[in-house]
Amino acid sequence: MEENRESRIIEGRNAVLEAFRSGKTIDRLFVLEGCKDGPVQTIIREADKHKDTVVSFVKKERLDQISQTGKHQGVIAYGAVYDYADIEDIMEKAAAKNEDPFIIFLDNIEDPHNLGAIIRTANLCGAHGVVIPKHRAVGLTATVAKASAGAINYTPVAKVTNITKTMEQLKKDGMWFVCADMGGTTMYDLNLTGPIGLVIGNEGNGVSDLVKKNCDMIASIPMSGDIDSLNASVACGVLAYEIVRQRIAKLR
């Protein structure tokens, strides 16, 4: 994806290997297809130790295309602009505030402007963090940081291998999950208080079937216009503030 060009691009065998060994967060590693050189295999082994790194084996033409130096030596890494948090960090943030967890889960959001806007909304509405998947989704790039208007510095973002499994684990801790979908119950008719995860789907396809199946509630936003859907970040904002409204009403 084009936005990855704005991440910290690291090229060359020594530079990439040292990036891993120094503990930098590497979103993605591109490796020359079929390369069996010892240093490259060492880099691959290092990447395997980092659960957040996606490794792609590509042809030389692809590496040449994305290289900025022309001296990639068969490996190019994309480092995250900001470090990721853990789910535990987000839950601890809620506990420290003595609040029910409120977490926004993103099911394969690909537009960096949407992700940035959602992080901004999460911060302003009091959500304790944002969760994104490891694959097929935008990471914490420079564009995301800019679109968040600084909120990325205050709102923890966790990257997980499997959204559904993460939801299942949190359900055991008492969390409920609601996803946005046009075929659901009007949001005003749902009880959105308590420990809750708000799930927002992909810009084009919405929430995937497997994730939707694991949600406890499906919320729809009342609409009366001539088009049938809202931008993902706008839908997130509308539903997030309905959650805020219900929480405030419960305290009165």
Protein Blocks (a to p, Z undefined) as FASTA:
>chain_A
ZZlmmmccdedjklmmmmmmnopacfbacddehiabfklmmmmmmmmmmmkbccddddfk
lmmmmpmnlpnnopacdddfbdcddfklmmmmmmmnopacdddddehiabfklmmmmmmm
mmmnopabdcddfbhpacddfklmmmnnommmmmccdddfblklmmmmmmmnopacdddd
fklccfklpccehjdddddddfklopafklmmmpcbdcddddfbfbfbdcfklmmmmmmm
mmmmmmmmmmZZ
